Amino acid sequence: NVSNPYHGERRPGTVGFPLPMTSVRIVDESMRDVADGTSGELLVRGPNVCRGYWNRPDTEATAFVEGWFRTGDVGVRALDGYITLEGRRSDLIISGGFNIYPREIEELLAEQPGVAEAAVVGVQDAARGEVPVAYVVCGDDVDLDALGATVRTQL
C-alpha cells in the first residue's frame, strides 16, 4: 500500500491519514482505544461510511458499535498519524496466547532471496491451539532449513 495524503509526504507501506470528515479509532478486543504504535482493529465513521445493512439486523449488530463501523482490518497508527494495515481480524492466528498475523510472516518470507511467493495459514495444534504454517514457492537453490531459521530470528 502507498499512502496518498492530502497534506504531507507519500509514505510507502501506509494508507496515510483518514479522509476529511472521517474519523478512525484503533481498538483492542474490548473496544478500548489503544495507544499510537499499538495494533488493533480499525473502526471508522463519517458521512462517507455506511450506517447499516439493508434488511440485515444480525450483521448490523456485529458490524457497528456505537455508530462506528468495524472494518475487520487490523492496523497501527504511528505517532505522526499515518496508518499502516497489518492484516484482517479474521486472518488472526492465536498460538499459545500470542496474536500472529500471517501477512507479517508472508512479507518477511517474500523479502528473502529466492522466494517467489509465500502464503501462511493457521493449522490446529493440540498444545498451542493453532500454529502458522508457511507454503513457499522458491528456487531449487533455496535451503529451506536456513530460510526457516532466518525468518524465525526476525519474528
BAFIBA-588731 format. One record per atom (N, C-alpha, C): x, y, z. Coordinates in pm, whole numbers, plus 50000, padded with zeros to 5 digits. Example, Ala and Ser with C-alpha at 12.3 -4.5 7.8 and 13.67 -1.06 7.14 Angstrom:
% BAFIBA-588731
513194943150780;512304955050780;513204967050780;512854977550708;513674989450714;512905000350787;
This chain:
% BAFIBA-588731
500834988150000;500005000050000;500875012450000;500415022549934;501125035249932;500135046049973;500535054050068;499635064650114;499515075550009;498395082450010;498165093649922;497515104650004;498285110550096;497695120450186;497395133650114;496405140850167;496115154150115;497265163650145;497855161850261;498975170150302;500065160850352;501295164550330;502395156250379;502925147050270;503855138950310;504555130250216;503795117350189;504065111450074;503595097850047;504535088650122;503965079350194;504795070450274;504485056050236;505405049550161;505175035550123;504925026750244;503985017450229;503655008350337;502525013050426;502065025550405;500955030650486;499775033750395;498625035650458;497445040250385;497215055150410;498145061450478;498065075750502;497175079250619;496435090250602;495565095650706;494105092950671;493195094250767;491765093350734;491375104650639;490375102150556;489845112450467;489245123750550;489145135750494;488495146650567;487075142650610;486685146550727;485375143850787;485175129050821;486245121250817;486185107150855;487055105150977;486525098151075;487275095351198;487645080751202;488815077851257;489305064151272;489695061951418;489255050651471;489715046251603;490425032951584;491405030251667;492055017151670;491845011851810;491204999951817;490754994751946;491244980451970;491234976552097;491564962752134;490304954152130;490414941752175;489294932352171;488114936852257;488374945452356;487324950552444;486754963852396;487124967852276;486674980352214;487224992752285;488364991252353;489035002652416;490105007852321;490215020952311;491235026952225;492615022652271;493495019952174;494875016452206;495765028452178;496935028252236;497905039152217;498465038652075;498875050252024;499575050451896;500755040951902;500995033851793;502075024151789;501645010251831;500375008751872;499844995851916;498834990751813;498924977951780;497994971851684;496614970451743;495614971651656;494234969551697;493324969851576;492034967851600;491054968051492;490694982451457;490574985351328;490194998651282;488675000051280;488205010851343;486795014651338;486735028051267;485735030051182;485605042651109;484185047951119;484065061151106;482745067351093;482915080651022;481865084550956;481845097050882;480715096850782;480495107950712;479385108650618;479545099250498;480765094850472;481035085950359;481025071250398;480715068150523;480725054350574;479285049750589;478995037650542;477625032450553;477195032250700;475905033250721;475375033850858;474645021050896;474585011550805;473894999150835;473774990450712;473194978750731;472974969250622;471474967850597;471064968550473;469664967450435;469124953750472;468114953450558;467434941050599;468384930550656;469434934650723;470394925350783;470684929350928;469684929151014;469904933551152;470934924951226;471044912151191;472034903451256;473454907851223;473704910651097;475024915251055;475304929251109;474294937651103;474454951351150;474814951851298;474254942951376;474504942851521;475974940251554;476654932351472;478064929351498;479014938551423;478534944951316;479404953351234;479494967751283;478584971751371;478564985551418;478574986051570;479384995051623;479474996951768;479345011951795;478245015851856;478005029851893;478285039451777;477805035951658;477965044551541;479265042751466;480145034351513;481415031551447;481315018651368;481815018651244;481825006751160;483094998751187;482914985951219;484054977051242;484544971951106;485684976651062;486184973050928;486674958650921;487104953151034;487734939951032;489214940751001;489694952850968;491114954850941;491874956551071;493084951451075;493964953351190;495084962651144;495354972751223;496384982251185;496954989451305;497844998651274;498525006351377;498665020751327;498485030351419;498675044451384;500005048851443;500855054351359;502145059551405;501905072551482;502905076851555;502785089151634;502445101151548;502865100951420;502575112151331;501245110651258;500465100251291;499125098751236;498985089451117;500085085551055;500005076350940;499525062650988;498615056650912;498055043650948;498615032850857;499025021750916;499525010250842;498614998450869;498164991850762;497354979850777;498264967850796;497894959150890;498714947350920;498024934350881;496744934850859;496024922650824;494544924050853;493874912650859;492444912350887;492214905051017;491214909451091;490884903051218;490614888251196;489944885051085;489614871051057;490854862851020;491954869450982;493194862450948;494044859351071;493674864751184;494464863551305;494624849051348;495864845251377;496174832051432;496564834351577;495874827551669;496244828451811;496944815551846;498234816651874;499074804851900;499704806052038;499294797652129;499854797952264;499664811352331;498574818352300;498304831352361;498894843152287;499634840752179;500224851552100;499394854051975;499204866851942;498504870551819;499504870951705;499214863451600;500104862651484;499304866251361;499814875851283;499154879651159;499944873651043;499314864750965;500004858050855;500724867650761;500124879250736;500714888750641;502134892650681;502384894350811;503734898050856;504754887450817;504384874750835;505294863750801;505444862850650;504344864350577;504394863750430;505304874450373;505204886650426;506054897550377;507514894950408;507804889650525;509174886350562;509734875450471;508944865150445;509374854450354;509624859850214;508734868550166;508854873950031;510114882350012;510674887650120;511904895650113;513154887050101;513034874050127;514204865250128;514624861549986;515924860749960;516414857149827;515874843549783;515424843049658;514974830449600;513514827149626;512834834949710;511414832349738;510564840049638;509734832649564;508864838849464;507494842349523;506994833449609;505674835349668;505594828649802;504744833849890;504564827550021;503144829950070;502584819850133;501264820850195;501344814150332;500744820350431;500764815050568;499324813050614;499054801350670;497724798250722;497864792550862;496774792850936;496754786851069;496304772451062;497004763751134;496674749451140;496454745751286;495424738051313;495114733951450;496294726551513;496534729551642;497624723351716;497114720351857;497294708051902;496774703852033;497354711952148;498634715452140;499284722452251;499064737552248;499074743552129;499014758252119;497724763752061;496794755052028;495534759551970;495604760451819;496574768151771;496784769851628;498234773951608;498824769851497;500194773851464;500234778451319;501104788151289;501224792451150;502044782351069;501584779750948;502304770950855;502484778750725;503714778950674;504034786450553;504144777150433;503554781450324;503694774750195;504514784250108;505664779450062;506614788149994;506944782749856;506904791549756;507354788349621;508714794749607;509734786349584;511094791649576;511924783649477;513094788949447;514014782249356;514614769749420;515134760849334;515744748449382;516964750749470;517594762449454;518824765149529;518564770649670;517314772249709;516984777649842;517044766449945;517824768750050;517924759350161;516754762250256;515764753350258;514554755850336;514814756450486;515754748350535;516084748950678;516684762550714;517584767450629;518194780450653;517164791650641;516254790350544;515194800250527;514334800950653;513934789450704;513124788950827;513854795050944;515134791950958;515924797251069;516044812451059;516274817550937;516404831950916;515114839150953;514004833850906;512714840250933;512384839851082;512654828551148;512364827451292;513114837951373;514344840951334;515124850851411;514594864951393;513834867351286;513334880851257;511894883151304;511274872751355;509884874251401;509834878251547;
